[in-house]
């Protein structure tokens, strides 16, 4: 299958336009030599436009279309207080004229929730919310269902987070992103040796499906950000195959087709590590681009580790998919400040960043 044929299959799917597409594919000319490895190209899905950008703008084009098809007047969604998903879903609902109610868990944190980062934007977009305790995954899914049932009993037409419905629709959007990467890299005169992305679900499943449907053999290296209660490769393959069925594709994936690492989750979901800070600061100081501590920062840690281990060399060309998450940076002021304070002089900081300050 070629890109044109794949796009025709995607274009047959119901869609509510939200994202700026195609997003740019940019070479990082200063960051690449600073890491001492491959030529790195960044797929700028932080530039999808909706609510400061991110991968959920793509997802929600197909999810929102399904909600509207069902006649919904209320989205019930959920995630952590600083959820990028909730921020972009609230924005999509505002654009489409639907109400949005968010079930937000503080996970292990206690005390009042600060009005900052993604949570501030949720409020600006007009979403109602409830703050609950409990972890991500099945526990939060249960509480979303309970909230949806309450609104349904009040006569609302509810569309809620439902993995079986939402995840394959979201994956379709990243089948399309894979087609963009194949086209754009060809225009730049290369075939990627690998794609790196922060994903434990639809985004990576869709990218892998899209690349395989187009006959591309390079790995899509998924960097997990959380340990789910289920087997992640099996789940991602299932998501991809359900998306393939919706698109009428013959390509099918097995769990063995999913290249994923769980090595960068510690010390826990959303926890800033020194390695993550170093990756964020190096990119910021060489390219003026921002990663976040939860997703893209950890994915970049994986890429940098692969350089150090010799898995990637100066002969390679890789694509890093920037899935957004920038607003979360503003909820990490204390943690980032501690890391910055630890760089007690310009010399030590510039050495860690590979970019000496101007004299």
C-alpha positions as CSV (number, residue, x, y, z in Angstrom):
1,X,0.0,0.0,0.0
2,X,1.2,3.5,-0.8
3,X,0.6,6.7,1.1
4,X,-2.2,7.9,-1.3
5,X,-4.1,4.6,-0.8
6,X,-3.8,4.8,3.0
7,X,-5.0,8.4,3.1
8,X,-8.0,7.4,1.0
9,X,-8.9,4.8,3.7
10,X,-8.5,7.3,6.5
11,X,-10.5,9.9,4.7
12,X,-13.5,7.6,4.7
13,X,-13.7,7.8,8.5
14,X,-16.0,10.4,10.2
15,X,-14.0,13.3,11.4
16,X,-14.3,16.6,13.2
17,X,-11.5,18.9,12.2
18,X,-9.4,20.1,15.1
19,X,-5.7,19.8,14.3
20,X,-3.2,21.6,12.1
21,X,-2.0,18.9,9.8
22,X,0.5,18.0,8.6
23,X,2.8,19.1,11.4
24,X,6.4,20.0,10.5
25,X,9.3,17.6,10.5
26,X,12.3,19.6,11.6
27,X,16.0,18.7,11.7
28,X,17.6,19.6,15.0
29,X,21.0,20.8,13.8
30,X,22.5,21.8,17.1
31,X,20.9,19.2,19.3
32,X,22.0,16.3,17.1
33,X,25.8,16.9,17.4
34,X,25.4,17.8,21.1
35,X,24.2,14.3,21.8
36,X,27.0,12.8,19.8
37,X,24.9,10.4,17.8
38,X,22.4,10.4,14.9
39,X,20.8,13.2,12.9
40,X,17.6,13.8,14.8
41,X,14.4,15.0,13.2
42,X,11.5,16.1,15.3
43,X,7.9,15.5,14.2
44,X,6.3,18.6,15.7
45,X,3.0,17.3,17.0
46,X,3.3,19.9,19.7
47,X,2.1,22.2,16.9
48,X,-1.3,20.6,16.2
49,X,-2.8,23.9,17.3
50,X,-5.6,23.0,19.6
51,X,-5.0,24.2,23.2
52,X,-1.2,24.6,22.9
53,X,-1.0,21.4,20.8
54,X,-0.3,17.8,21.3
55,X,-1.2,14.3,20.1
56,X,-4.7,14.4,21.6
57,X,-5.8,17.0,19.0
58,X,-5.3,14.3,16.4
59,X,-7.0,11.7,18.5
60,X,-10.0,13.9,19.2
61,X,-10.8,14.5,15.5
62,X,-12.1,10.9,15.3
63,X,-13.3,10.6,18.9
64,X,-15.3,13.8,18.7
65,X,-16.9,12.7,15.4
66,X,-18.1,9.6,17.1
67,X,-19.6,11.5,20.0
68,X,-21.4,13.9,17.6
69,X,-22.7,10.9,15.5
70,X,-24.2,9.5,18.7
71,X,-25.9,12.8,19.5
72,X,-23.9,13.5,22.7
73,X,-24.3,16.7,24.6
74,X,-21.8,15.9,27.3
75,X,-18.3,14.4,27.4
76,X,-17.2,12.7,30.6
77,X,-13.5,12.2,30.6
78,X,-10.7,11.7,33.1
79,X,-7.1,11.5,34.0
80,X,-4.6,13.0,36.4
81,X,-5.0,16.6,37.5
82,X,-2.3,17.6,35.0
83,X,-3.7,15.5,32.2
84,X,-2.8,16.6,28.7
85,X,-5.6,14.4,27.4
86,X,-8.2,16.2,29.6
87,X,-6.9,19.7,28.6
88,X,-7.2,19.0,24.9
89,X,-10.6,17.1,25.3
90,X,-12.0,20.1,27.2
91,X,-10.8,22.4,24.4
92,X,-12.3,20.1,21.7
93,X,-15.6,20.1,23.5
94,X,-15.6,23.9,23.7
95,X,-14.9,24.1,20.0
96,X,-17.7,21.7,19.2
97,X,-20.2,23.2,21.6
98,X,-20.4,20.2,24.0
99,X,-20.2,20.3,27.8
100,X,-17.2,18.6,29.4
101,X,-17.0,17.0,32.8
102,X,-13.6,15.8,34.0
103,X,-12.9,13.2,36.7
104,X,-9.4,14.1,37.9
105,X,-7.4,12.0,40.2
106,X,-4.6,13.4,42.4
107,X,-3.1,9.9,42.4
108,X,-0.7,9.8,45.4
109,X,-0.7,13.6,46.0
110,X,-2.6,15.1,48.9
111,X,-3.9,18.6,49.8
112,X,-5.5,21.3,47.6
113,X,-5.0,21.2,43.9
114,X,-3.1,24.2,42.5
115,X,-4.8,26.1,39.7
116,X,-1.8,25.8,37.3
117,X,-0.7,24.1,34.1
118,X,-3.2,21.9,32.4
119,X,-5.7,22.2,35.3
120,X,-5.8,25.9,34.8
121,X,-6.6,25.5,31.1
122,X,-9.3,22.9,31.9
123,X,-11.0,25.7,33.9
124,X,-10.5,28.3,31.2
125,X,-12.1,26.0,28.6
126,X,-15.2,25.8,30.9
127,X,-15.0,22.1,31.9
128,X,-16.7,21.1,35.2
129,X,-14.7,18.6,37.3
130,X,-14.5,16.5,40.4
131,X,-11.3,15.6,42.2
132,X,-11.0,12.0,43.3
133,X,-8.5,9.7,44.9
134,X,-7.0,6.6,43.3
135,X,-4.6,5.6,40.6
136,X,-4.7,5.6,36.9
137,X,-6.1,2.7,35.0
138,X,-9.1,0.5,36.1
139,X,-9.8,2.5,39.3
140,X,-10.1,5.8,37.5
141,X,-12.1,4.1,34.7
142,X,-14.6,2.9,37.2
143,X,-15.0,6.4,38.7
144,X,-15.5,7.8,35.2
145,X,-18.3,5.3,34.5
146,X,-19.9,6.2,37.9
147,X,-19.9,9.9,37.0
148,X,-21.2,9.2,33.5
149,X,-24.1,7.2,35.0
150,X,-25.0,10.1,37.3
151,X,-25.3,12.5,34.4
152,X,-27.2,9.9,32.3
153,X,-29.7,9.5,35.1
154,X,-30.2,13.3,34.9
155,X,-31.2,13.0,31.3
156,X,-27.9,14.0,29.7
157,X,-26.7,12.3,26.4
158,X,-23.3,11.2,27.6
159,X,-20.2,10.2,25.7
160,X,-17.6,8.9,28.1
161,X,-14.1,7.5,28.1
162,X,-14.5,3.9,27.0
163,X,-11.3,2.1,25.9
164,X,-13.1,-0.2,23.5
165,X,-14.5,2.7,21.5
166,X,-11.9,5.5,22.0
167,X,-8.5,3.7,21.6
168,X,-8.9,2.4,18.0
169,X,-10.3,5.7,16.8
170,X,-7.3,7.5,18.4
171,X,-5.0,5.0,16.7
172,X,-6.3,5.9,13.3
173,X,-5.1,9.5,13.8
174,X,-1.5,8.1,14.2
175,X,-1.8,5.9,11.2
176,X,-2.1,9.2,9.4
177,X,0.8,10.7,11.3
178,X,2.9,7.7,10.1
179,X,2.0,8.5,6.5
180,X,3.1,12.1,7.1
181,X,6.5,11.0,8.5
182,X,7.1,8.7,5.5
183,X,6.2,11.5,3.1
184,X,8.2,14.2,4.9
185,X,11.3,12.1,5.5
186,X,11.3,11.0,1.8
187,X,11.2,14.7,0.9
188,X,14.2,15.3,3.1
189,X,16.0,12.4,1.3
190,X,16.1,9.7,4.0
191,X,14.3,6.7,5.4
192,X,14.2,6.8,9.2
193,X,16.3,4.2,11.0
194,X,13.9,4.5,13.9
195,X,11.0,6.5,15.3
196,X,10.9,7.4,19.0
197,X,7.6,8.3,20.8
198,X,6.2,8.4,24.3
199,X,3.3,6.0,24.2
200,X,1.7,3.1,26.0
201,X,-1.4,2.9,23.8
202,X,-3.1,4.4,20.7
203,X,-0.4,6.8,19.5
204,X,2.3,4.2,19.3
205,X,-0.1,1.5,18.1
206,X,-1.2,3.7,15.3
207,X,2.3,4.7,14.3
208,X,3.4,1.1,14.2
209,X,0.4,0.0,12.2
210,X,0.8,2.9,9.7
211,X,4.5,2.2,9.1
212,X,3.9,-1.5,8.6
213,X,0.9,-0.9,6.3
214,X,3.2,1.3,4.2
215,X,5.8,-1.5,4.1
216,X,8.3,0.3,6.4
217,X,10.5,-2.0,8.4
218,X,12.2,0.5,10.8
219,X,11.3,0.2,14.5
220,X,8.8,2.4,16.2
221,X,10.3,2.6,19.6
222,X,7.6,3.3,22.2
223,X,8.7,4.6,25.6
224,X,6.1,3.8,28.2
225,X,5.2,6.4,30.8
226,X,3.2,4.2,33.2
227,X,2.7,0.6,34.1
228,X,-0.8,-0.4,33.3
229,X,-2.6,-3.3,34.9
230,X,-2.7,-5.1,31.6
231,X,0.0,-6.4,29.2
232,X,0.9,-3.3,27.2
233,X,2.3,-4.9,24.0
234,X,-0.8,-7.1,23.8
235,X,-3.1,-4.2,24.3
236,X,-1.3,-2.0,21.8
237,X,-1.4,-4.7,19.1
238,X,-5.1,-5.2,19.8
239,X,-5.8,-1.4,19.5
240,X,-3.8,-1.3,16.2
241,X,-5.7,-4.3,14.8
242,X,-9.1,-2.8,15.7
243,X,-8.0,0.4,13.9
244,X,-6.9,-1.7,10.9
245,X,-10.3,-3.3,10.8
246,X,-12.0,0.1,10.8
247,X,-9.8,1.2,8.0
248,X,-10.1,-1.9,5.9
249,X,-6.4,-2.7,6.1
250,X,-5.0,-6.2,5.7
251,X,-2.1,-5.5,8.0
252,X,-2.3,-7.0,11.5
253,X,0.1,-6.7,14.4
254,X,1.1,-9.2,17.2
255,X,2.5,-8.2,20.6
256,X,6.0,-9.1,19.2
257,X,5.6,-6.3,16.7
258,X,5.4,-3.7,19.4
259,X,8.8,-2.3,20.3
260,X,8.3,-0.8,23.8
261,X,10.5,-0.1,26.8
262,X,9.3,0.3,30.4
263,X,12.8,1.3,31.6
264,X,12.0,5.0,32.0
265,X,8.9,4.9,34.3
266,X,10.8,4.9,37.6
267,X,10.5,6.4,40.1
268,X,6.9,6.6,39.0
269,X,4.4,8.2,36.6
270,X,5.0,11.9,36.3
271,X,8.1,11.9,38.5
272,X,10.9,14.2,37.3
273,X,14.3,12.5,37.2
274,X,17.7,14.1,36.8
275,X,18.1,12.3,33.4
276,X,14.7,13.8,32.3
277,X,15.8,17.2,33.4
278,X,19.0,16.9,31.5
279,X,17.2,15.9,28.3
280,X,14.8,18.8,28.7
281,X,17.5,21.4,29.4
282,X,19.8,20.2,26.6
283,X,17.1,20.5,24.0
284,X,16.0,23.9,25.4
285,X,19.5,25.2,25.3
286,X,20.4,24.0,21.9
287,X,17.1,24.4,19.9
288,X,14.8,26.5,22.0
289,X,12.3,23.7,22.1
290,X,10.5,22.4,25.2
291,X,9.8,18.8,26.3
292,X,7.7,17.9,29.4
293,X,8.7,15.8,32.4
294,X,6.0,13.2,32.1
295,X,6.0,12.0,28.5
296,X,8.4,13.6,25.9
297,X,11.2,14.2,28.4
298,X,11.3,10.5,29.3
299,X,11.1,9.4,25.6
300,X,14.1,11.6,24.9
301,X,16.0,9.9,27.7
302,X,15.5,6.6,25.9
303,X,16.8,8.1,22.7
304,X,19.9,9.5,24.5
305,X,20.5,6.2,26.3
306,X,20.4,4.4,22.9
307,X,23.1,6.8,21.7
308,X,25.3,6.1,24.7
309,X,24.9,2.4,24.3
310,X,25.9,2.5,20.6
311,X,22.4,1.5,19.4
312,X,22.3,4.8,17.5
313,X,25.4,6.2,15.8
314,X,26.3,9.2,13.6
315,X,25.3,7.1,10.6
316,X,21.7,7.0,11.6
317,X,18.7,9.3,11.1
318,X,15.9,9.1,13.6
319,X,12.5,10.8,14.0
320,X,11.4,11.9,17.5
321,X,7.6,12.5,17.7
322,X,6.9,15.4,20.0
323,X,3.5,14.6,21.4
324,X,3.1,17.9,23.3
325,X,2.6,18.3,27.0
326,X,4.2,21.8,27.3
327,X,1.6,23.2,29.8
328,X,2.6,20.5,32.4
329,X,6.0,22.2,32.7
330,X,4.3,25.1,34.6
331,X,3.1,22.6,37.3
332,X,6.7,21.5,37.9
333,X,8.1,24.8,39.0
334,X,9.4,23.4,42.3
335,X,11.0,20.3,40.9
336,X,12.6,22.1,38.0
337,X,13.7,24.9,40.3
338,X,15.5,22.4,42.5
339,X,17.3,20.9,39.5
340,X,18.3,24.4,38.3
341,X,19.5,25.4,41.7
342,X,21.7,22.3,41.7
343,X,23.6,23.7,38.8
344,X,25.4,26.0,41.1
345,X,27.5,27.7,38.5
346,X,27.3,28.4,34.8
347,X,30.3,26.2,34.0
348,X,28.8,23.0,35.5
349,X,25.4,23.7,33.9
350,X,26.8,24.4,30.5
351,X,29.0,21.3,30.6
352,X,25.9,19.1,31.3
353,X,24.1,20.8,28.5
354,X,26.9,20.7,26.0
355,X,26.5,24.4,25.2
356,X,29.0,26.8,26.8
357,X,27.5,30.3,27.6
358,X,28.7,33.2,25.5
359,X,31.5,35.2,27.1
